[in-house]
Amino acid sequence: MLQDGARTMTACGVCKGVTEEFVHKGGSRYDKCTNCGFVFMNPMPPAGQLDELYSAGGPQHLPDTYSKSRSRARRAYIRAIALRRYFRGKDALDFGSGGGFIVNALQKFGAKSATGLDIDSVAVAYARRHYAGSQFFLSGYEDFAASGRTFDFIYSSEVLEHIGDIDGVMSFLQTITRPGATLFITTPDIGHPAVPAKVVDWPVLAPPHHVQFFTQDSITKLFINYGFTIERRYNKRSAPTLKFVAKKIR
C-alpha cells in the first residue's frame, strides 16, 4: 500500500493491477482496477466491524419467523432442481445459509448430506428449528475451515460482496473443496449493462454492507488464481448478477 498525498494507492486484490479512485457513496470510497474492473472499498472496513453487521441477526427475521419464508423456500426448491446434477449423492455446503432454505432443498433433492454455515445467530437458530434434519454451523469461515470438513458441492449466493478479505475467502473455498468439487456462486456484476451509468444510483452499491464488486473478467481471473475453472455462466440482460458454476481443477 502506497500513500499519494491524501489518497491510498492499493494494488488490485485480483490481478495486482493498478487501481484508481472510482466513486464515493455514503461516506465510503470505492477504488477500481484499471485492468480487470474489480471494485473495492478503500479503506476496507475492519473485519470485526463487518462481522458485527451480520452476526446478531437482522430486522428481516426472528428465531421463529423469517421474512418471505414461503417464497424463499419455493425459490430454493426451483434452484435445487436446476442444480441437482451437481450435488446429487454428494456432500453439500451452503456458505451463507441464512434461514436454511437452500440446505433443506439440497437435502430433499438428493444430496448425500447438506450443511449450512452462517455468522447470523438468529438465522442459524431459525434454520436449526425448522430444518432439524440438516447441520447448521454458527461460525466464521476461518474457524470452519480449521475443522477439516470438506465437500463436493458448495452453494454460495450473494456472499462474496460482503467479505473484505478476498484472499481469505478464496483460500477457504480452496480448503473445504475436494478434488473435482463443484461450486455454484452468485454475486453482483458491476460491469453489467443494467448497472446505471451513474453508479451511485445503483442500490446494490450499498456501503458498508457491500464492500467489493466483480466483473466477468475479474471473477474469472480470481477463480483461476485459486485453482478453479468456470464451466457455465447464467446471464440475463435485465439482471446485473454474476451467476456461474465453477469446478476445482487443482
Contacts in CASP RR format, 6 or more apart in sequence:
PFRMAT RR
TARGET T0000
AUTHOR 0000-0000-0000
METHOD contacts of the structure
MODEL  1
MLQDGARTMTACGVCKGVTEEFVHKGGSRYDKCTNCGFVFMNPMPPAGQL
DELYSAGGPQHLPDTYSKSRSRARRAYIRAIALRRYFRGKDALDFGSGGG
FIVNALQKFGAKSATGLDIDSVAVAYARRHYAGSQFFLSGYEDFAASGRT
FDFIYSSEVLEHIGDIDGVMSFLQTITRPGATLFITTPDIGHPAVPAKVV
DWPVLAPPHHVQFFTQDSITKLFINYGFTIERRYNKRSAPTLKFVAKKIR
1 8 0 8 1.000
1 9 0 8 1.000
1 10 0 8 1.000
2 8 0 8 1.000
2 9 0 8 1.000
3 9 0 8 1.000
7 21 0 8 1.000
8 42 0 8 1.000
8 43 0 8 1.000
9 19 0 8 1.000
10 19 0 8 1.000
10 31 0 8 1.000
10 40 0 8 1.000
10 42 0 8 1.000
11 17 0 8 1.000
11 18 0 8 1.000
11 19 0 8 1.000
12 18 0 8 1.000
12 19 0 8 1.000
12 33 0 8 1.000
12 35 0 8 1.000
12 36 0 8 1.000
12 37 0 8 1.000
12 38 0 8 1.000
13 33 0 8 1.000
13 38 0 8 1.000
13 40 0 8 1.000
13 166 0 8 1.000
13 167 0 8 1.000
14 33 0 8 1.000
14 36 0 8 1.000
14 38 0 8 1.000
14 166 0 8 1.000
14 214 0 8 1.000
14 218 0 8 1.000
14 221 0 8 1.000
14 222 0 8 1.000
14 225 0 8 1.000
15 33 0 8 1.000
15 35 0 8 1.000
15 36 0 8 1.000
15 38 0 8 1.000
15 218 0 8 1.000
15 221 0 8 1.000
17 33 0 8 1.000
17 34 0 8 1.000
17 35 0 8 1.000
17 36 0 8 1.000
18 33 0 8 1.000
18 34 0 8 1.000
18 35 0 8 1.000
19 31 0 8 1.000
19 32 0 8 1.000
19 33 0 8 1.000
19 34 0 8 1.000
19 40 0 8 1.000
19 42 0 8 1.000
20 31 0 8 1.000
20 32 0 8 1.000
20 34 0 8 1.000
21 29 0 8 1.000
21 31 0 8 1.000
21 32 0 8 1.000
22 29 0 8 1.000
22 30 0 8 1.000
22 31 0 8 1.000
22 32 0 8 1.000
22 39 0 8 1.000
22 199 0 8 1.000
23 29 0 8 1.000
23 30 0 8 1.000
23 199 0 8 1.000
23 200 0 8 1.000
23 205 0 8 1.000
24 30 0 8 1.000
24 200 0 8 1.000
25 200 0 8 1.000
25 205 0 8 1.000
25 207 0 8 1.000
26 207 0 8 1.000
27 207 0 8 1.000
28 41 0 8 1.000
28 207 0 8 1.000
28 208 0 8 1.000
29 41 0 8 1.000
29 42 0 8 1.000
30 39 0 8 1.000
30 40 0 8 1.000
30 41 0 8 1.000
30 42 0 8 1.000
30 205 0 8 1.000
30 207 0 8 1.000
30 213 0 8 1.000
31 39 0 8 1.000
31 40 0 8 1.000
31 42 0 8 1.000
32 38 0 8 1.000
32 39 0 8 1.000
33 39 0 8 1.000
33 218 0 8 1.000
36 215 0 8 1.000
36 217 0 8 1.000
36 218 0 8 1.000
36 221 0 8 1.000
37 190 0 8 1.000
37 191 0 8 1.000
37 215 0 8 1.000
37 217 0 8 1.000
37 218 0 8 1.000
38 212 0 8 1.000
38 213 0 8 1.000
38 214 0 8 1.000
38 215 0 8 1.000
38 218 0 8 1.000
38 222 0 8 1.000
39 190 0 8 1.000
39 212 0 8 1.000
39 213 0 8 1.000
39 214 0 8 1.000
40 164 0 8 1.000
40 166 0 8 1.000
40 211 0 8 1.000
40 212 0 8 1.000
40 213 0 8 1.000
41 164 0 8 1.000
41 207 0 8 1.000
41 208 0 8 1.000
41 211 0 8 1.000
41 212 0 8 1.000
44 164 0 8 1.000
44 211 0 8 1.000
45 164 0 8 1.000
45 208 0 8 1.000
45 211 0 8 1.000
47 164 0 8 1.000
47 165 0 8 1.000
49 208 0 8 1.000
50 162 0 8 1.000
50 163 0 8 1.000
50 164 0 8 1.000
50 208 0 8 1.000
50 211 0 8 1.000
51 119 0 8 1.000
51 140 0 8 1.000
53 208 0 8 1.000
53 209 0 8 1.000
54 118 0 8 1.000
54 119 0 8 1.000
54 120 0 8 1.000
54 162 0 8 1.000
55 119 0 8 1.000
55 120 0 8 1.000
55 121 0 8 1.000
56 120 0 8 1.000
56 121 0 8 1.000
56 122 0 8 1.000
57 120 0 8 1.000
57 121 0 8 1.000
57 122 0 8 1.000
57 123 0 8 1.000
58 120 0 8 1.000
58 122 0 8 1.000
60 66 0 8 1.000
60 67 0 8 1.000
61 67 0 8 1.000
61 99 0 8 1.000
61 122 0 8 1.000
61 123 0 8 1.000
61 126 0 8 1.000
62 122 0 8 1.000
62 126 0 8 1.000
63 122 0 8 1.000
63 125 0 8 1.000
63 126 0 8 1.000
63 129 0 8 1.000
64 126 0 8 1.000
64 129 0 8 1.000
65 126 0 8 1.000
66 72 0 8 1.000
66 99 0 8 1.000
66 123 0 8 1.000
66 126 0 8 1.000
69 101 0 8 1.000
72 99 0 8 1.000
72 101 0 8 1.000
73 101 0 8 1.000
73 104 0 8 1.000
73 105 0 8 1.000
75 101 0 8 1.000
76 101 0 8 1.000
76 102 0 8 1.000
76 104 0 8 1.000
76 105 0 8 1.000
77 105 0 8 1.000
77 108 0 8 1.000
77 109 0 8 1.000
79 102 0 8 1.000
79 105 0 8 1.000
80 87 0 8 1.000
80 102 0 8 1.000
80 105 0 8 1.000
80 106 0 8 1.000
80 108 0 8 1.000
80 109 0 8 1.000
81 109 0 8 1.000
83 155 0 8 1.000
83 184 0 8 1.000
83 245 0 8 1.000
84 109 0 8 1.000
84 110 0 8 1.000
86 153 0 8 1.000
86 182 0 8 1.000
86 184 0 8 1.000
86 245 0 8 1.000
87 106 0 8 1.000
87 109 0 8 1.000
87 110 0 8 1.000
87 111 0 8 1.000
87 152 0 8 1.000
87 153 0 8 1.000
87 155 0 8 1.000
87 182 0 8 1.000
88 109 0 8 1.000
88 110 0 8 1.000
88 111 0 8 1.000
89 110 0 8 1.000
89 111 0 8 1.000
89 112 0 8 1.000
90 111 0 8 1.000
90 112 0 8 1.000
90 151 0 8 1.000
90 152 0 8 1.000
90 153 0 8 1.000
91 111 0 8 1.000
91 112 0 8 1.000
91 113 0 8 1.000
91 115 0 8 1.000
91 150 0 8 1.000
91 151 0 8 1.000
91 152 0 8 1.000
91 153 0 8 1.000
92 103 0 8 1.000
92 106 0 8 1.000
92 111 0 8 1.000
92 112 0 8 1.000
92 113 0 8 1.000
92 114 0 8 1.000
92 115 0 8 1.000
92 151 0 8 1.000
92 152 0 8 1.000
92 153 0 8 1.000
92 154 0 8 1.000
92 155 0 8 1.000
93 114 0 8 1.000
93 115 0 8 1.000
93 116 0 8 1.000
93 117 0 8 1.000
93 149 0 8 1.000
93 151 0 8 1.000
93 153 0 8 1.000
93 154 0 8 1.000
93 155 0 8 1.000
93 176 0 8 1.000
94 100 0 8 1.000
94 102 0 8 1.000
94 103 0 8 1.000
94 106 0 8 1.000
94 114 0 8 1.000
94 115 0 8 1.000
94 116 0 8 1.000
94 117 0 8 1.000
94 155 0 8 1.000
94 156 0 8 1.000
95 116 0 8 1.000
95 117 0 8 1.000
95 141 0 8 1.000
95 154 0 8 1.000
95 155 0 8 1.000
95 156 0 8 1.000
95 159 0 8 1.000
95 173 0 8 1.000
96 116 0 8 1.000
96 117 0 8 1.000
96 118 0 8 1.000
96 156 0 8 1.000
96 157 0 8 1.000
96 159 0 8 1.000
97 103 0 8 1.000
97 116 0 8 1.000
97 117 0 8 1.000
97 118 0 8 1.000
97 123 0 8 1.000
97 124 0 8 1.000
97 127 0 8 1.000
97 136 0 8 1.000
98 118 0 8 1.000
98 120 0 8 1.000
98 123 0 8 1.000
98 124 0 8 1.000
98 126 0 8 1.000
98 127 0 8 1.000
99 118 0 8 1.000
99 123 0 8 1.000
99 124 0 8 1.000
99 126 0 8 1.000
99 127 0 8 1.000
99 130 0 8 1.000
100 116 0 8 1.000
100 123 0 8 1.000
100 126 0 8 1.000
100 127 0 8 1.000
100 130 0 8 1.000
100 131 0 8 1.000
100 134 0 8 1.000
100 136 0 8 1.000
102 155 0 8 1.000
102 157 0 8 1.000
103 114 0 8 1.000
103 115 0 8 1.000
103 116 0 8 1.000
103 127 0 8 1.000
103 131 0 8 1.000
103 134 0 8 1.000
103 136 0 8 1.000
104 114 0 8 1.000
104 130 0 8 1.000
104 131 0 8 1.000
104 134 0 8 1.000
106 114 0 8 1.000
106 153 0 8 1.000
106 155 0 8 1.000
107 113 0 8 1.000
107 114 0 8 1.000
107 131 0 8 1.000
107 133 0 8 1.000
107 134 0 8 1.000
111 153 0 8 1.000
113 134 0 8 1.000
113 135 0 8 1.000
114 134 0 8 1.000
115 134 0 8 1.000
115 135 0 8 1.000
115 136 0 8 1.000
115 137 0 8 1.000
115 149 0 8 1.000
115 151 0 8 1.000
116 127 0 8 1.000
116 134 0 8 1.000
116 135 0 8 1.000
116 136 0 8 1.000
116 137 0 8 1.000
117 136 0 8 1.000
117 137 0 8 1.000
117 139 0 8 1.000
117 140 0 8 1.000
117 141 0 8 1.000
117 144 0 8 1.000
118 124 0 8 1.000
118 127 0 8 1.000
118 136 0 8 1.000
118 137 0 8 1.000
118 138 0 8 1.000
119 138 0 8 1.000
119 139 0 8 1.000
119 140 0 8 1.000
121 138 0 8 1.000
124 136 0 8 1.000
124 137 0 8 1.000
124 138 0 8 1.000
127 134 0 8 1.000
127 136 0 8 1.000
128 136 0 8 1.000
137 144 0 8 1.000
141 163 0 8 1.000
141 168 0 8 1.000
141 169 0 8 1.000
141 172 0 8 1.000
142 168 0 8 1.000
142 172 0 8 1.000
144 172 0 8 1.000
144 176 0 8 1.000
145 171 0 8 1.000
145 172 0 8 1.000
145 175 0 8 1.000
145 176 0 8 1.000
148 175 0 8 1.000
148 176 0 8 1.000
149 176 0 8 1.000
150 175 0 8 1.000
150 176 0 8 1.000
150 177 0 8 1.000
150 178 0 8 1.000
151 176 0 8 1.000
151 177 0 8 1.000
151 178 0 8 1.000
151 181 0 8 1.000
152 177 0 8 1.000
152 178 0 8 1.000
152 180 0 8 1.000
152 181 0 8 1.000
152 182 0 8 1.000
153 181 0 8 1.000
153 182 0 8 1.000
153 183 0 8 1.000
153 184 0 8 1.000
154 173 0 8 1.000
154 176 0 8 1.000
154 177 0 8 1.000
154 181 0 8 1.000
154 182 0 8 1.000
154 183 0 8 1.000
154 184 0 8 1.000
155 183 0 8 1.000
155 184 0 8 1.000
156 183 0 8 1.000
156 184 0 8 1.000
156 185 0 8 1.000
156 186 0 8 1.000
157 184 0 8 1.000
157 185 0 8 1.000
157 186 0 8 1.000
158 186 0 8 1.000
158 187 0 8 1.000
158 188 0 8 1.000
159 187 0 8 1.000
160 166 0 8 1.000
160 169 0 8 1.000
160 185 0 8 1.000
160 187 0 8 1.000
160 212 0 8 1.000
160 214 0 8 1.000
161 187 0 8 1.000
161 188 0 8 1.000
161 210 0 8 1.000
161 211 0 8 1.000
161 212 0 8 1.000
161 213 0 8 1.000
161 214 0 8 1.000
162 209 0 8 1.000
162 210 0 8 1.000
162 211 0 8 1.000
163 169 0 8 1.000
163 211 0 8 1.000
163 212 0 8 1.000
164 211 0 8 1.000
164 212 0 8 1.000
166 212 0 8 1.000
166 222 0 8 1.000
170 222 0 8 1.000
170 223 0 8 1.000
170 225 0 8 1.000
170 226 0 8 1.000
171 226 0 8 1.000
173 183 0 8 1.000
173 226 0 8 1.000
173 228 0 8 1.000
174 226 0 8 1.000
174 227 0 8 1.000
174 248 0 8 1.000
177 183 0 8 1.000
177 248 0 8 1.000
178 248 0 8 1.000
179 248 0 8 1.000
180 247 0 8 1.000
180 248 0 8 1.000
180 249 0 8 1.000
181 247 0 8 1.000
181 248 0 8 1.000
182 245 0 8 1.000
182 246 0 8 1.000
182 247 0 8 1.000
182 248 0 8 1.000
183 228 0 8 1.000
183 245 0 8 1.000
183 246 0 8 1.000
183 247 0 8 1.000
183 248 0 8 1.000
184 244 0 8 1.000
184 245 0 8 1.000
185 242 0 8 1.000
185 243 0 8 1.000
185 244 0 8 1.000
185 245 0 8 1.000
185 246 0 8 1.000
186 241 0 8 1.000
186 242 0 8 1.000
186 243 0 8 1.000
186 244 0 8 1.000
187 213 0 8 1.000
187 214 0 8 1.000
187 219 0 8 1.000
187 241 0 8 1.000
187 242 0 8 1.000
188 204 0 8 1.000
188 210 0 8 1.000
188 213 0 8 1.000
188 214 0 8 1.000
188 240 0 8 1.000
188 241 0 8 1.000
188 242 0 8 1.000
189 195 0 8 1.000
189 213 0 8 1.000
189 214 0 8 1.000
189 215 0 8 1.000
189 216 0 8 1.000
189 240 0 8 1.000
189 241 0 8 1.000
189 242 0 8 1.000
190 199 0 8 1.000
190 205 0 8 1.000
190 213 0 8 1.000
190 214 0 8 1.000
190 215 0 8 1.000
190 240 0 8 1.000
191 215 0 8 1.000
191 216 0 8 1.000
191 240 0 8 1.000
192 239 0 8 1.000
192 240 0 8 1.000
192 241 0 8 1.000
193 237 0 8 1.000
193 240 0 8 1.000
194 237 0 8 1.000
194 238 0 8 1.000
194 239 0 8 1.000
194 240 0 8 1.000
195 202 0 8 1.000
195 240 0 8 1.000
196 202 0 8 1.000
199 205 0 8 1.000
202 240 0 8 1.000
204 210 0 8 1.000
204 240 0 8 1.000
205 213 0 8 1.000
214 222 0 8 1.000
214 242 0 8 1.000
215 242 0 8 1.000
216 233 0 8 1.000
216 242 0 8 1.000
219 230 0 8 1.000
219 242 0 8 1.000
219 244 0 8 1.000
220 230 0 8 1.000
223 229 0 8 1.000
223 230 0 8 1.000
223 246 0 8 1.000
227 248 0 8 1.000
227 249 0 8 1.000
227 250 0 8 1.000
228 246 0 8 1.000
228 247 0 8 1.000
228 248 0 8 1.000
228 249 0 8 1.000
229 246 0 8 1.000
229 247 0 8 1.000
229 249 0 8 1.000
230 244 0 8 1.000
230 245 0 8 1.000
230 246 0 8 1.000
231 244 0 8 1.000
231 245 0 8 1.000
231 246 0 8 1.000
231 247 0 8 1.000
232 244 0 8 1.000
232 245 0 8 1.000
233 242 0 8 1.000
233 243 0 8 1.000
233 244 0 8 1.000
234 243 0 8 1.000
234 244 0 8 1.000
235 243 0 8 1.000
END
